[in-house]
């Protein structure tokens, strides 16, 4: 007895084959997520943000919630000038990784570009205090200078000095830079002389002192903590 296929059965079979073929083609066209990550990270590393952005977005759409991918995608958007959208992704990364300085710095830059000074200052103060981070307050001092706000810059540099505990010349150099930028020469010299006490062989400190005509002598140094 021969098996006979009715017309509608034949159509259903052909349709099933077509759908199966489409699914197979679609699956074949979907590259592994590791390939997208490799492409994105390589492009990001070499500053090709236009290429990295869609690769990171591909990952986000399939596997949302990865803080590192959110951050890098946000950075890409920022580098491409899309600061408003970048803010959403970098804020998500910062919420997930509040102790990550790189993420904090990235978000601070986004706030700066969006002219949201209040958010920028609050972010860096909060993270700086929570982490007791000299580095974070030094970053805030830099932003204070970029904002042409010597009060923010001075307060941040002074806080960095306290957090450094008189063991690191870096916040003193920053404080001297801030003081010099507003014409407070005596304060700038004092900060440099304090830095000299911490590290009398530091070439940057010696060069800055020389700019003011101050010789590196036994009497040059001042107590690091006011």
C-alpha positions, 0 to 999 in steps of 0.5 A: 500500500502506497503512502499518499500525501494530501495537498494540505499535508504537502503544504504544511511539510514545505512550510515546516521546512521553510521555517526550520531553514529560517531558524537555522539561518538566523541561529547561524547569523548570531555570533557568540557573545564572546566574539562581540565582547572581544570585538568591543574590547579591542576597539575600545582599547584602541579608541575606536568608540564608533565600532565598540559601541554597537558591539557593547550594545549587542551584549547589553541587549542580550545580557543586560546588567553587566556593570563593566559593559554598561560602563564601557558602552557609556564611555563610548557614547560620551566619546561620541558626544552623546552625553545624555544617553551615556549618563544612564549607562555610566550611572548604572555602572557606578551604582553597581560598583561604587568603589571603582575609581575609574567608573566614578571618574567616568561619571564625573566627566559625564556630569562635567560635560552636561554642566551638572556641577552639583551632581559632579561635586556631590559624587566626588565628595560622597565617594571620596569620604566613603572611601577615604580617597585622596585620589578622588579629592585630587580629581575634584580639585582638578574639576574645580580648576576646570570649572574656574571655581577656586573654592571647590579646588582649594577645599578638595586639595586641602581634604586630599592633604588630610587624607594623605596624612602628610605622607604623599607630596601629590596633594601638596603639589596640587594645593600649590597649583591651585593657590598659584592659579589664583595668585596666592603665591605665599600659600603656594610656596608654603605647600611646596615647602611642606612637600619638601619636608615629605620628600626632599629629593622629589624632582617636581618639588625641587623644580617648583621651588626653584621657580620661586627662587627657593633653595633646597636647604635644611631650613626649606621644609615646613611641617606637613600638617598645618 
